[in-house]
Amino acid sequence: MARIFITGSSTGLGLMTASLLAESGHELVLHARNSGRAKAAAASLPAAHAVVEGDVSTIRATRRLAEEANRHGPYDAVIHNVAIGYREPRRIETADGLPHVFAINTLAPFILTALIEKPKRLVYLSSGLHRTASAALDDITWETRRWDGTQAYSESKLHNVLLAFAVAGYWPDVLSNALEPGWVATRMGGPGATDDLDQAHRTQAWLAVSNDPAALVTARYFYHMQPREVHPASRDSSLQERLIAICERLSGVKLAP
């Protein structure tokens, strides 16, 4: 059985994925933003091996989360599920002076990827909205542009794909893939979402543990366990490297090739 760490797993798709994997006997380490959410997650999934706490909106707290997660590793898979949604009405700065959507959706997965001991598999949750994103990284922290919450979210989800594919090149011994769960009626997706909630958590679980040859791949993108087209810029190695360089500069954390 595998040991799996899932970020943002106190509720929503993260907890659904953890519950599905726990049903198959896998060991789950959950993540919650604070102690209240951690207690709720432990109550929701008593079979979980542990619940670690950490607010990934700040660099310092994300680094501490990586340290805490490593105490319960090593992992067979890490699922980068944590994210903030697409309906953010304004640019909110974190303690590091970064927009919260970028800090949580882009920078936190980068820091955790770099600092958590390499697993056998990495899974990054993106969104179909990544295909509408601008691939320009000139104003990645929204300092000069007028804030657009949907566009900021879409760009962060493109960043997740770029990171997944970059890591696949950096670490050939790790299976690193991305996926979109679909627009589903979670707290983030909202009540008007039209996709199938019962399918939304299955691809990430499949990529994390399955021995199906279709899952034993790297630098791929999926939807409902089927390959799906990505933003054309996703496979631009120079863009991948530029994103890595920006994240390294902003976080002070290096991603070792």
C-alpha positions in Angstrom: 0.0 0.0 0.0 1.1 3.6 -0.7 1.6 6.5 1.6 0.2 9.7 0.1 0.2 13.3 1.2 -2.6 15.5 -0.1 -2.5 19.3 0.3 -5.8 21.1 1.0 -7.5 17.9 2.1 -9.6 19.0 5.1 -12.6 19.5 2.8 -13.8 19.3 -0.8 -12.0 17.3 -3.5 -8.9 16.8 -1.4 -10.9 15.0 1.4 -12.9 13.1 -1.2 -9.6 11.9 -2.8 -8.2 10.9 0.6 -11.4 9.0 1.5 -11.3 7.1 -1.8 -7.7 6.1 -1.3 -8.2 5.2 2.3 -11.0 2.8 1.2 -8.3 0.9 -0.7 -6.1 0.6 2.3 -3.6 3.4 1.5 -2.0 5.5 4.2 -3.1 9.2 4.0 -1.4 12.3 5.4 -3.9 15.1 5.2 -3.3 18.9 5.3 -5.4 21.6 6.9 -4.9 25.3 7.1 -5.4 25.6 10.9 -6.1 23.5 14.0 -9.9 23.8 13.6 -9.8 22.4 10.1 -7.3 19.7 11.2 -9.7 18.5 13.9 -12.6 18.4 11.4 -10.5 16.5 8.8 -9.4 13.9 11.4 -13.0 13.5 12.4 -14.1 13.1 8.8 -11.4 10.5 8.0 -10.4 8.7 11.2 -8.3 6.3 9.2 -5.9 9.0 8.2 -2.3 8.4 9.4 -1.9 12.1 10.3 -3.1 15.6 9.7 -0.5 18.4 9.3 -1.3 22.1 9.6 0.0 25.0 7.6 -1.4 28.2 6.0 0.2 28.1 2.6 -0.4 31.8 1.9 3.0 32.7 3.3 6.4 31.4 2.4 7.5 30.9 6.0 4.4 28.8 6.8 4.7 26.8 3.7 8.3 25.9 4.4 7.2 24.8 7.9 4.5 22.7 6.4 7.1 21.0 4.2 9.2 20.2 7.3 6.1 18.8 9.1 5.1 16.7 6.1 8.5 15.2 5.8 8.2 13.9 9.3 5.5 11.6 8.1 7.2 10.6 4.9 8.7 9.5 2.7 5.7 9.4 0.3 4.8 7.2 -2.6 2.8 10.2 -4.0 2.1 13.8 -3.3 -1.1 15.4 -4.6 -1.0 19.2 -4.9 -4.6 19.9 -4.4 -4.6 23.1 -2.3 -6.0 26.2 -4.1 -8.1 29.3 -3.8 -10.9 29.9 -6.3 -11.6 31.9 -9.4 -14.1 34.4 -7.9 -11.7 36.4 -5.8 -13.0 40.0 -6.1 -9.8 41.9 -5.4 -6.0 41.5 -5.1 -5.3 40.6 -1.4 -1.7 40.8 -0.4 -0.1 38.1 1.8 2.4 38.9 4.5 5.1 38.5 1.7 3.5 41.2 -0.4 2.2 38.7 -3.0 -1.3 38.3 -4.4 -3.0 35.5 -2.4 -4.1 33.6 -5.5 -0.5 33.4 -6.8 0.9 32.6 -3.3 -1.5 29.8 -2.7 -2.0 28.3 -6.1 1.4 28.8 -7.7 4.1 29.4 -5.2 3.0 27.0 -2.5 3.0 23.9 -4.8 6.5 25.0 -6.0 7.9 25.3 -2.5 6.4 22.0 -1.3 7.6 20.3 -4.5 11.1 21.6 -3.8 11.2 20.8 -0.1 9.3 17.6 0.4 11.4 14.5 -0.1 11.0 13.3 -3.7 8.0 10.9 -3.9 7.6 8.3 -6.7 4.6 10.3 -8.1 3.5 13.9 -8.2 0.0 15.0 -9.1 -1.0 18.7 -9.7 -4.6 19.8 -9.9 -5.1 22.3 -12.7 -8.3 23.5 -14.3 -9.8 23.7 -17.8 -9.6 27.5 -17.3 -5.8 27.2 -17.8 -6.4 27.1 -21.5 -7.8 30.6 -21.4 -4.8 32.0 -19.5 -2.2 34.4 -20.6 1.2 32.7 -20.8 3.0 36.0 -20.3 4.9 36.0 -17.0 5.9 39.7 -17.1 3.4 40.7 -14.4 2.9 37.4 -12.7 2.2 39.1 -9.3 -0.3 41.6 -10.7 1.5 44.7 -9.8 0.7 46.7 -12.9 -2.5 45.1 -14.3 -6.0 45.7 -13.1 -7.0 42.8 -11.0 -9.1 40.1 -12.6 -9.8 37.2 -10.2 -10.8 34.7 -13.0 -7.7 35.5 -15.0 -5.4 35.3 -12.0 -6.9 31.9 -11.2 -6.6 30.7 -14.8 -2.9 31.8 -14.9 -2.2 30.0 -11.6 -3.7 26.8 -13.1 -1.4 27.2 -16.2 1.5 27.6 -13.8 0.5 24.3 -12.2 0.8 22.5 -15.5 4.1 24.2 -16.3 5.4 23.1 -12.9 4.3 19.5 -13.4 5.9 19.3 -16.8 9.1 21.0 -15.6 9.4 18.6 -12.7 9.0 15.7 -15.1 12.1 16.9 -16.9 14.0 17.7 -13.8 13.3 14.3 -12.1 13.0 11.5 -14.7 12.5 9.0 -11.9 9.3 10.7 -10.7 6.0 10.5 -12.5 4.8 14.1 -12.6 1.4 14.8 -14.1 -1.5 17.3 -14.0 -5.2 17.1 -14.4 -8.4 19.0 -14.4 -11.2 17.7 -12.1 -14.0 19.5 -14.0 -16.2 22.3 -12.9 -18.0 20.7 -9.9 -20.2 21.9 -7.1 -17.7 22.2 -4.3 -17.3 25.2 -2.1 -14.8 26.5 -4.7 -16.8 25.6 -7.8 -20.1 27.0 -6.5 -23.7 25.6 -6.6 -24.0 26.3 -10.4 -21.3 23.9 -11.4 -22.4 21.4 -14.1 -19.7 18.7 -14.1 -19.9 15.3 -12.4 -18.8 15.5 -8.8 -18.5 11.7 -8.5 -15.8 11.8 -11.2 -13.9 14.9 -9.9 -11.6 13.1 -7.4 -11.0 9.9 -9.2 -8.2 10.9 -11.6 -5.9 12.2 -8.9 -6.3 9.0 -6.9 -5.7 6.9 -10.1 -2.5 8.9 -11.0 -1.3 8.5 -7.4 -1.5 4.8 -7.0 -2.7 2.9 -10.1 -0.5 0.4 -11.9 -2.6 0.8 -15.0 -0.1 1.5 -17.9 -2.1 4.6 -18.8 -1.3 6.1 -15.4 2.4 5.1 -15.4 3.4 8.1 -17.5 4.9 11.5 -16.9 4.4 15.0 -18.2 0.8 14.3 -19.2 -2.5 16.1 -18.6 -5.8 14.3 -17.8 -9.5 14.7 -17.4 -11.6 11.8 -16.0 -8.6 9.5 -16.5 -8.3 10.4 -20.2 -5.6 12.5 -21.8 -6.7 16.0 -22.7 -5.2 18.9 -24.6 -3.3 21.5 -22.7 -2.5 25.2 -23.3 0.1 25.2 -26.1 2.6 27.1 -23.9 2.6 24.3 -21.4 5.3 22.4 -23.2 7.5 25.4 -23.8 10.6 24.5 -21.8 11.9 28.0 -21.8 8.6 29.2 -20.2 8.8 26.3 -17.7 12.3 27.4 -16.7 11.3 31.0 -16.4 8.4 30.2 -14.1 10.9 28.1 -11.9 13.3 31.0 -11.8 10.6 33.4 -10.7 9.4 31.1 -8.0 12.9 30.5 -6.8 13.6 34.2 -6.7 10.4 35.1 -4.8 10.6 32.2 -2.3 14.3 31.8 -1.8 13.8 28.1 -2.4 15.7 26.1 -5.1 14.3 23.3 -7.1 17.2 20.8 -7.5 17.4 19.2 -10.9 
